[in-house]
Amino acid sequence: MAASAMDGVAATALRSVLQRVKQAAERSSRASDRIRVVAVSKTKPVSLLREVYDTGHRCFGENYVQEIVEKAPQLPEDIEWHFIGNLQSNKVKPLLTGVPNLAMVETVDDEKIANNLDRVIGNIGRKPLKVLVQVNTSGETSKFGVDPDGCLALVKHVTSNCPNLEFCGLMTIGMPDYTSTPENFKTLANCRTEVCNALEIPEEQCELSMGMSGDFELAIEMGSTNVRVGSTIFGAREYPKKQ
Ligand SMILES: *Cc1c(COP(=O)(O)O)cnc(C)c1O
């Protein structure tokens, strides 16, 4: 996508993020087309998402059900939406019916939510949903995500008991203040090794969603395949990012 004189601030910022992703991929001898950038658009108006969409970008992330079900119908259907927030069971049906083009839920962190997603997908008859298992790599009890110790068991539950879910990999946020450390990224990569050994799948078949505005380049150098970038593209948020 060529830069255009008509670009707004968000479109320009996205291009710069994509460039930095490419450079980080090159530094770590990885193919940049294997690294997905989720433009995290929570709290941002549909007009700004449209501006980024118009540059050719198709992958957007939201973390509140009410917000994504409001925005998705106002935007083109070829957007690939990622849900990246904590998902409550009673919100599964509104999410799945309200966003037919939901591409992935990155935040499956217990059996109950996996079972709920699986059941509702069966009921409404949509195609299988890609999911990531969210791992709590910070060791903080207050955070969402399964403990690294419980990661493999949850992955096995999804792959064995949830035919409507397509297990695609692991996700982490990092620290409770939404920052990450190299240790958080290393912990997630170690979980992947354990999962891939146990399931006998190649590591390329298990994505790592890690890295946000402040650390996506480091995350890529440590193996991330999916970075979730919000404020660097869309500007600072008006309301606090903690839920
Ligand atoms: C908001 C959010 C992001 C993006 O954070 P930035 O620091 O604005 O890039 C990434 N991941 C999750 C889960 C989020 O909620």
The ligand as a Gaussian input file, in Angstrom:
#p B3LYP/6-31G(d) Opt

LIG

0 1
 C       -6.003000      -2.309000      24.528000
 C       -5.327000      -3.584000      24.282000
 C       -4.184000      -3.657000      23.451000
 C       -3.561000      -2.458000      22.789000
 O       -2.856000      -1.697000      23.704000
 P       -1.941000      -0.459000      23.218000
 O       -0.974000      -0.313000      24.327000
 O       -2.861000       0.692000      23.067000
 O       -1.310000      -0.848000      21.946000
 C       -3.637000      -4.910000      23.236000
 N       -4.148000      -6.020000      23.798000
 C       -5.227000      -5.980000      24.597000
 C       -5.740000      -7.237000      25.183000
 C       -5.846000      -4.769000      24.871000
 O       -6.926000      -4.742000      25.655000

